[in-house]
Amino acid sequence: MVLCFASKCNHKSGSGFSCKFKRFPKDVKARKCWEERCRRADTVVRDDDVLCSCHFREGEDKPSLFEWTKTQFVSPEKRKRARRNRQVSVPPNSDDGNSISQDSEGATPTPLREEELKREIAELNVKLQQLSEANIVLSAQNSSMSSSIPPLTYSSIKGSKYVHYYTGLNEETYEQLMLWLLRFELQYAQKWQVVDVGKEDQLLLTMMKLRCNFDFTDLAFRFQVSRTTVSNIFHTWLQALHEVLFVPFLNKIPSTRKNKESLPASFSDSKFTCCRIVVDCTEMACVMSRTSMDSNSRTFSNYKHRHTFKFLIGCSPGGVITFVSDAYPGNTSDKKIFGDCGLTDQLVAGDMVLVDKGFMVNDLVPQGVSVNMPPFLVGKQFTRQEVKLTYEIARARIIIERVNERVKNYNILDKFPTYLRPHASQILQVVCALVNFQNPLIADTQECEKDEAEIGAEEENENNNVQ
């Protein structure tokens, strides 16, 4: 009598089972595969051990049907009976519902499982088709919505807060400026006319670039034009604004007599009534390529610790910008810029210039021009006269700091990219011209002057206590 080697299988020869028995193969690899599938770690396979045919699928030479597998094994008799039941067609009106389950009780569920998987795959394919169709519909709706968004125009934001947000000017001032600029004929930078965008919207696009520093791609989406068109519009209007706003009005600084007609309290109540201009240098970051070491060394600012362009800005005692120099490399000294920018050519005897401590320019100004600069600390502390002079100069010079603050509110000056480096001088000069169209600065500095007066009084009291 031969017993099946598989675990939990009691089939044996001569006991009424009709299954056949197969010996373990002599091939080492096949024999090991049979051993692993039988899961008999409690014993070792001998040469006379066998497996019954109940553990083999039809047409396979490796055992795969065991009690612990998902598909249980059955005897050959039950397999034949299951095949016969599948071939017999059952009438749809049959009331004998139990007969089917009884006849097919021992049938292998493998074909049934395959049918279930096929049914699930078919259902998933239907769902996938539905989702694909829904995706096509939504994509079409998205495209139609995108194409239906109207382009940004000045008429669409007129009367709202966005006019000031995009341009930096109040609506009335901007409209007056727009009407004035539209009278001039444009010569486009790229030698071809822009017809898709009206001139008032072209001006709005340029102001948005200066004020908010939107990327050309962003502006192209907002105005629904190409990026090349945006570039053509911006460079054209930048040149036009420079020729119309900067060149005629900021080419010569007002005289001392002209300034005396509108002196603020910080100048009229002090000894700076002859002040013609208040100057200071400011720096703007720029992007430099690594190919030119000479350019990198000249533009690197030891004060800002990055590559910058440096400009000299001068304003009248009333807070109006009256002078803007060209762009200089960030490593250039304030004294070098002061002597090279052409400002000294406009000064005459009797003028006064207020400067910061970095401007050692007494030897550069014409004879008879006075330069007022805060005193340097020589001893252990400032004398009472030096403290008073420092306070008076700082109280008067605060106006240029407020001017620089307004200028830097134009985000295009945050950092000059590579494609805007050649236009750095024009951009800053146009921005300074636009700042002059904003509300008067003196009203904005009244509270600051009060704070400066309180700070100065406290410093004077402290120095008196020390002395």
C-alpha positions as CSV (number, residue, x, y, z in Angstrom):
1,M,0.0,0.0,0.0
2,V,1.3,3.4,-1.0
3,L,0.4,6.6,0.9
4,C,0.4,10.2,-0.6
5,F,3.4,12.2,0.6
6,A,1.4,15.5,0.7
7,S,0.5,17.0,4.0
8,K,-3.1,16.5,5.2
9,C,-3.8,14.1,2.3
10,N,-4.9,10.6,3.2
11,H,-5.2,9.1,-0.3
12,K,-3.6,5.7,-0.6
13,S,-3.6,2.8,-3.0
14,G,-6.1,-0.1,-2.6
15,S,-8.5,2.0,-0.4
16,G,-11.2,2.8,-3.0
17,F,-9.5,5.9,-4.4
18,S,-9.3,6.0,-8.2
19,C,-6.4,8.5,-8.3
20,K,-3.0,7.6,-9.6
21,F,0.3,8.1,-7.9
22,K,3.5,9.7,-9.2
23,R,7.0,9.3,-7.9
24,F,9.1,12.3,-7.2
25,P,11.3,13.2,-10.1
26,K,15.0,12.4,-10.2
27,D,15.9,15.9,-11.5
28,V,17.2,17.9,-8.6
29,K,15.5,21.1,-9.5
30,A,12.1,19.6,-10.2
31,R,12.4,17.4,-7.1
32,K,13.1,20.4,-4.9
33,C,10.1,22.3,-6.4
34,W,7.9,19.3,-5.4
35,E,9.3,19.2,-1.9
36,E,8.6,22.9,-1.3
37,R,5.1,22.7,-2.5
38,C,4.3,19.7,-0.3
39,R,5.3,21.6,2.9
40,R,6.7,18.5,4.7
41,A,9.3,20.1,6.8
42,D,8.9,17.2,9.3
43,T,10.5,14.6,7.1
44,V,12.8,14.0,4.2
45,V,11.7,12.8,0.8
46,R,12.7,9.3,0.0
47,D,13.0,7.7,-3.5
48,D,9.9,5.6,-3.0
49,D,7.6,8.6,-1.9
50,V,4.8,9.5,-4.2
51,L,2.1,12.1,-4.7
52,C,-1.4,11.3,-5.8
53,S,-2.8,12.8,-9.0
54,C,-5.4,14.9,-7.0
55,H,-2.6,17.5,-6.5
56,F,-2.0,18.1,-10.2
57,R,-3.9,20.2,-12.6
58,E,-4.7,18.7,-16.0
59,G,-1.7,19.0,-18.3
60,E,0.7,20.2,-15.5
61,D,3.7,18.2,-14.3
62,K,4.1,20.1,-11.0
63,P,1.8,19.8,-8.0
64,S,-0.3,22.9,-7.2
65,L,-3.6,21.7,-5.6
66,F,-3.3,21.4,-1.9
67,E,-5.7,22.0,1.1
68,W,-4.0,25.2,2.0
69,T,-4.2,26.7,-1.4
70,K,-7.0,29.0,-2.5
71,T,-8.2,26.4,-5.0
72,Q,-8.8,23.1,-3.1
73,F,-8.0,19.8,-4.8
74,V,-10.6,17.2,-5.7
75,S,-10.6,13.6,-6.8
76,P,-10.7,12.7,-10.5
77,E,-14.3,11.4,-10.2
78,K,-15.5,14.8,-9.0
79,R,-13.6,16.5,-11.8
80,K,-15.3,14.4,-14.4
81,R,-18.7,15.1,-12.8
82,A,-18.1,18.8,-12.8
83,R,-17.2,18.8,-16.5
84,R,-20.4,16.9,-17.3
85,N,-22.4,19.5,-15.3
86,R,-20.9,22.4,-17.1
87,Q,-21.8,20.8,-20.5
88,V,-25.5,20.2,-19.5
89,S,-27.7,23.3,-20.1
90,V,-30.1,24.0,-17.3
91,P,-33.6,25.3,-18.3
92,P,-34.3,28.9,-17.1
93,N,-37.7,28.0,-15.5
94,S,-36.2,25.2,-13.5
95,D,-37.4,25.2,-9.9
96,D,-34.9,22.7,-8.8
97,G,-32.4,25.2,-7.6
98,N,-30.6,22.8,-5.3
99,S,-29.8,20.3,-7.9
100,I,-27.2,22.5,-9.5
101,S,-25.4,23.2,-6.4
102,Q,-25.5,19.5,-5.4
103,D,-24.2,18.3,-8.8
104,S,-21.4,20.8,-8.8
105,E,-20.6,20.6,-5.2
106,G,-17.2,19.2,-5.8
107,A,-16.3,21.2,-8.9
108,T,-13.1,23.1,-8.9
109,P,-13.8,26.9,-8.5
110,T,-10.9,27.9,-10.8
111,P,-13.2,28.5,-13.8
112,L,-15.7,30.3,-11.6
113,R,-12.9,32.5,-10.3
114,E,-11.8,33.2,-13.8
115,E,-15.4,34.2,-14.7
116,E,-15.5,36.6,-11.7
117,L,-12.2,38.2,-12.7
118,K,-13.4,38.6,-16.3
119,R,-16.6,40.2,-15.0
120,E,-14.7,42.6,-12.7
121,I,-12.3,43.5,-15.6
122,A,-15.3,44.2,-17.8
123,E,-16.8,46.5,-15.1
124,L,-13.6,48.3,-14.7
125,N,-13.3,48.9,-18.4
126,V,-16.7,50.4,-18.4
127,K,-15.8,52.7,-15.6
128,L,-12.6,53.6,-17.3
129,Q,-14.4,54.5,-20.5
130,Q,-16.9,56.6,-18.5
131,L,-14.1,58.5,-16.8
132,S,-12.3,59.0,-20.1
133,E,-15.4,60.5,-21.6
134,A,-15.9,62.8,-18.5
135,N,-12.3,63.9,-18.7
136,I,-12.7,64.9,-22.4
137,V,-15.9,66.9,-21.5
138,L,-14.1,68.7,-18.6
139,S,-11.1,69.5,-20.7
140,A,-13.3,71.0,-23.4
141,Q,-15.1,73.0,-20.7
142,N,-11.8,74.2,-19.3
143,S,-10.6,75.3,-22.7
144,S,-13.8,77.1,-23.4
145,M,-13.6,78.9,-20.1
146,S,-10.0,79.9,-20.6
147,S,-10.7,81.3,-24.0
148,S,-13.8,83.1,-22.7
149,I,-11.7,85.1,-20.1
150,P,-11.5,88.6,-21.4
151,P,-8.1,90.3,-21.6
152,L,-7.1,92.8,-19.0
153,T,-7.9,96.4,-20.1
154,Y,-7.8,99.8,-18.4
155,S,-11.6,100.1,-18.7
156,S,-12.0,96.9,-16.7
157,I,-10.2,98.3,-13.7
158,K,-11.2,101.9,-14.0
159,G,-12.8,103.2,-10.9
160,S,-11.3,100.5,-8.6
161,K,-8.4,100.3,-6.3
162,Y,-6.4,98.3,-8.8
163,V,-5.5,101.5,-10.7
164,H,-3.3,102.6,-7.8
165,Y,-2.1,99.1,-7.2
166,Y,-0.9,98.5,-10.8
167,T,0.4,102.0,-11.5
168,G,1.4,103.6,-8.2
169,L,-0.7,106.7,-9.1
170,N,-4.2,107.8,-8.2
171,E,-6.8,107.4,-11.0
172,E,-7.1,111.1,-11.8
173,T,-3.3,111.6,-12.1
174,Y,-2.9,108.5,-14.2
175,E,-5.7,109.5,-16.6
176,Q,-4.2,113.0,-17.1
177,L,-0.8,111.4,-17.7
178,M,-2.3,108.9,-20.1
179,L,-4.1,111.6,-22.1
180,W,-0.9,113.6,-22.3
181,L,1.2,110.6,-23.5
182,L,-1.3,109.4,-26.0
183,R,-0.7,112.5,-28.1
184,F,2.8,111.4,-29.1
185,E,3.6,109.0,-31.9
186,L,5.3,105.8,-31.0
187,Q,8.3,104.2,-32.7
188,Y,8.2,100.6,-31.7
189,A,11.4,99.0,-30.5
190,Q,11.1,95.9,-32.7
191,K,10.1,97.9,-35.9
192,W,6.6,96.4,-36.1
193,Q,3.3,97.9,-35.0
194,V,1.2,96.4,-32.1
195,V,-2.5,96.3,-33.2
196,D,-3.9,93.7,-30.7
197,V,-3.6,96.0,-27.7
198,G,-4.8,99.6,-27.5
199,K,-2.4,102.3,-26.6
200,E,-4.0,103.0,-23.2
201,D,-3.7,99.3,-22.4
202,Q,-0.1,99.3,-23.6
203,L,0.7,102.1,-21.1
204,L,-1.1,100.1,-18.4
205,L,1.0,97.0,-19.3
206,T,4.2,99.1,-19.0
207,M,3.2,100.6,-15.7
208,M,2.3,97.1,-14.3
209,K,5.8,95.9,-15.2
210,L,7.4,98.9,-13.5
211,R,5.3,98.8,-10.4
212,C,4.6,95.1,-9.8
213,N,7.4,93.6,-11.9
214,F,5.2,90.9,-13.5
215,D,7.1,88.5,-15.7
216,F,6.6,89.0,-19.5
217,T,4.8,85.6,-19.6
218,D,2.4,86.7,-16.9
219,L,1.6,89.9,-18.7
220,A,1.2,88.0,-22.0
221,F,-1.5,85.8,-20.3
222,R,-3.2,88.8,-18.7
223,F,-3.5,90.7,-21.9
224,Q,-3.8,87.6,-24.1
225,V,-0.9,88.4,-26.4
226,S,2.4,86.7,-27.1
227,R,5.5,87.2,-24.9
228,T,7.2,88.9,-27.9
229,T,4.4,91.4,-28.1
230,V,4.8,92.2,-24.4
231,S,8.5,92.8,-24.8
232,N,7.9,95.0,-27.8
233,I,5.4,97.1,-25.9
234,F,7.5,97.5,-22.8
235,H,10.7,98.6,-24.4
236,T,8.8,100.9,-26.7
237,W,6.9,102.7,-23.9
238,L,10.0,102.7,-21.6
239,Q,11.8,104.7,-24.3
240,A,8.8,107.0,-24.8
241,L,8.3,107.6,-21.0
242,H,12.0,108.4,-20.7
243,E,11.9,110.9,-23.6
244,V,8.7,112.6,-22.4
245,L,8.9,112.6,-18.6
246,F,12.6,112.5,-17.8
247,V,14.6,114.3,-20.5
248,P,12.6,117.6,-20.5
249,F,12.0,117.9,-16.8
250,L,14.9,116.3,-15.0
251,N,17.8,117.6,-17.1
252,K,18.4,120.7,-15.0
253,I,18.0,121.2,-11.2
254,P,15.9,124.1,-10.0
255,S,17.8,127.2,-8.7
256,T,18.1,128.2,-5.1
257,R,15.7,131.1,-5.6
258,K,13.1,128.7,-7.0
259,N,13.5,126.3,-4.1
260,K,13.0,129.1,-1.5
261,E,9.5,129.6,-2.8
262,S,8.5,126.2,-1.3
263,L,10.8,125.5,1.6
264,P,9.4,123.2,4.2
265,A,9.7,124.0,7.9
266,S,12.7,121.7,8.4
267,F,14.7,124.0,6.0
268,S,13.1,127.5,6.6
269,D,13.6,127.3,10.3
270,S,17.3,126.3,10.0
271,K,20.5,127.6,8.4
272,F,19.8,125.5,5.2
273,T,17.7,128.1,3.4
274,C,20.2,128.3,0.6
275,C,20.0,124.5,0.0
276,R,19.7,123.7,-3.7
277,I,19.7,119.9,-3.6
278,V,19.9,117.0,-1.2
279,V,21.7,114.0,-2.6
280,D,22.3,110.4,-1.7
281,C,23.4,107.2,-3.4
282,T,21.2,104.1,-3.6
283,E,22.0,100.6,-4.9
284,M,19.9,98.1,-6.9
285,A,20.7,94.4,-7.2
286,C,21.5,93.0,-10.6
287,V,22.2,89.6,-12.1
288,M,25.7,89.2,-13.6
289,S,27.0,86.3,-15.7
290,R,30.1,84.4,-14.6
291,T,31.9,84.8,-17.9
292,S,33.4,88.2,-17.2
293,M,35.4,88.4,-13.9
294,D,36.1,92.1,-14.5
295,S,32.4,93.0,-14.7
296,N,31.7,90.9,-11.6
297,S,34.5,92.6,-9.6
298,R,33.3,96.1,-10.6
299,T,29.6,95.4,-9.8
300,F,30.1,93.6,-6.5
301,S,29.2,95.9,-3.6
302,N,31.1,95.4,-0.4
303,Y,28.3,97.2,1.4
304,K,25.4,95.1,0.0
305,H,27.5,91.9,-0.4
306,R,26.1,91.3,-3.9
307,H,26.2,92.6,-7.4
308,T,24.5,96.0,-7.7
309,F,24.1,99.1,-9.8
310,K,24.6,102.4,-7.9
311,F,22.7,105.6,-8.7
312,L,22.9,109.1,-7.3
313,I,19.5,110.7,-6.6
314,G,19.0,114.3,-5.7
315,C,15.8,116.1,-4.6
316,S,14.8,119.6,-3.8
317,P,14.0,120.7,-0.2
318,G,10.4,120.2,-1.1
319,G,10.8,116.5,-1.9
320,V,10.7,116.7,-5.7
321,I,13.3,114.5,-7.5
322,T,15.4,116.9,-9.5
323,F,18.4,114.8,-10.5
324,V,19.1,111.2,-11.3
325,S,22.4,109.9,-12.5
326,D,23.1,107.0,-14.9
327,A,23.9,103.5,-13.5
328,Y,27.4,102.9,-12.1
329,P,28.9,99.6,-11.0
330,G,28.2,98.8,-7.4
331,N,31.9,99.0,-6.4
332,T,32.1,102.7,-7.4
333,S,32.5,105.2,-4.6
334,D,30.0,107.9,-3.8
335,K,32.7,110.5,-4.4
336,K,33.5,109.1,-7.8
337,I,29.8,109.2,-8.9
338,F,29.3,112.7,-7.5
339,G,32.2,114.1,-9.5
340,D,31.4,112.1,-12.7
341,C,27.6,112.3,-13.0
342,G,27.5,116.0,-14.2
343,L,25.8,117.4,-11.1
344,T,28.7,119.7,-10.2
345,D,28.4,121.4,-13.7
346,Q,25.0,122.8,-12.6
347,L,26.1,124.2,-9.2
348,V,27.0,127.9,-8.9
349,A,28.4,130.0,-6.1
350,G,26.0,130.5,-3.2
351,D,24.5,127.0,-3.6
352,M,24.4,124.5,-0.7
353,V,24.4,120.7,-1.0
354,L,23.3,118.4,1.8
355,V,25.1,115.1,1.7
356,D,25.8,112.0,3.9
357,K,29.0,111.2,5.6
358,G,30.3,109.1,2.6
359,F,30.5,112.2,0.4
360,M,33.9,113.8,0.9
361,V,33.3,116.1,-2.1
362,N,34.4,119.6,-0.9
363,D,37.2,119.5,-3.4
364,L,34.9,118.7,-6.3
365,V,32.3,121.4,-6.0
366,P,32.8,124.8,-7.7
367,Q,34.2,127.7,-5.6
368,G,31.5,129.3,-3.4
369,V,29.4,126.1,-3.1
370,S,29.0,124.8,0.4
371,V,28.7,121.2,1.3
372,N,26.9,120.3,4.6
373,M,27.8,116.9,5.9
374,P,27.3,115.4,9.4
375,P,30.5,115.7,11.5
376,F,32.7,112.8,12.3
377,L,33.4,111.7,15.8
378,V,36.9,112.9,16.7
379,G,37.1,112.6,20.5
380,K,35.3,110.3,22.9
381,Q,31.9,112.0,22.2
382,F,30.3,114.7,20.2
383,T,30.3,118.2,21.6
384,R,27.0,120.1,22.1
385,Q,27.5,122.0,18.9
386,E,28.2,118.8,16.9
387,V,25.1,117.1,18.3
388,K,23.0,120.1,17.3
389,L,24.5,120.3,13.8
390,T,24.0,116.5,13.3
391,Y,20.4,116.8,14.4
392,E,19.7,119.8,12.0
393,I,21.3,118.0,9.0
394,A,19.5,114.8,9.7
395,R,16.2,116.6,10.1
396,A,16.7,118.2,6.7
397,R,18.2,115.1,5.0
398,I,15.3,112.9,6.0
399,I,13.5,114.0,2.9
400,I,15.9,112.1,0.6
401,E,15.4,108.9,2.6
402,R,11.7,109.2,2.0
403,V,12.3,109.8,-1.7
404,N,14.4,106.6,-1.9
405,E,11.7,104.7,-0.1
406,R,9.1,105.7,-2.7
407,V,11.4,104.9,-5.5
408,K,12.1,101.4,-4.2
409,N,8.3,100.7,-4.0
410,Y,8.6,100.0,-7.7
411,N,9.3,96.3,-7.7
412,I,11.2,96.3,-11.0
413,L,14.1,97.8,-9.0
414,D,14.4,94.8,-6.7
415,K,16.8,93.0,-9.1
416,F,17.7,93.7,-12.7
417,P,17.7,90.5,-14.7
418,T,20.0,89.9,-17.6
419,Y,17.7,91.2,-20.3
420,L,17.0,94.4,-18.4
421,R,20.7,95.3,-17.4
422,P,21.2,97.5,-20.5
423,H,18.1,99.5,-19.6
424,A,18.9,100.0,-15.9
425,S,19.5,103.7,-16.2
426,Q,16.4,104.3,-18.2
427,I,14.2,102.3,-15.8
428,L,15.4,104.1,-12.7
429,Q,15.1,107.5,-14.3
430,V,11.5,106.8,-15.5
431,V,10.6,105.5,-12.1
432,C,11.9,108.7,-10.5
433,A,9.9,110.8,-12.9
434,L,6.8,108.8,-12.1
435,V,7.4,109.3,-8.3
436,N,7.1,113.0,-8.9
437,F,3.5,112.4,-10.1
438,Q,2.5,110.9,-6.7
439,N,1.0,112.9,-3.8
440,P,3.3,115.5,-2.3
441,L,5.9,114.1,0.0
442,I,5.9,116.9,2.6
443,A,2.6,115.8,4.0
444,D,4.0,112.3,4.4
445,T,7.0,113.6,6.4
446,Q,5.2,115.7,9.0
447,E,4.9,112.8,11.5
448,C,8.5,111.8,10.7
449,E,9.7,115.3,11.5
450,K,7.9,115.2,14.8
451,D,9.6,111.9,15.6
452,E,13.0,113.3,14.6
453,A,12.5,116.4,16.8
454,E,11.7,114.2,19.8
455,I,14.7,112.0,19.1
456,G,16.9,115.0,18.8
457,A,15.7,116.5,22.0
458,E,16.3,113.3,23.9
459,E,19.8,113.0,22.5
460,E,20.6,116.6,23.4
461,N,19.4,116.0,27.0
462,E,21.5,112.9,27.3
463,N,24.6,114.8,26.1
464,N,23.9,117.6,28.6
465,N,23.7,115.1,31.4
466,V,27.0,113.5,30.3
467,Q,28.7,116.8,30.2
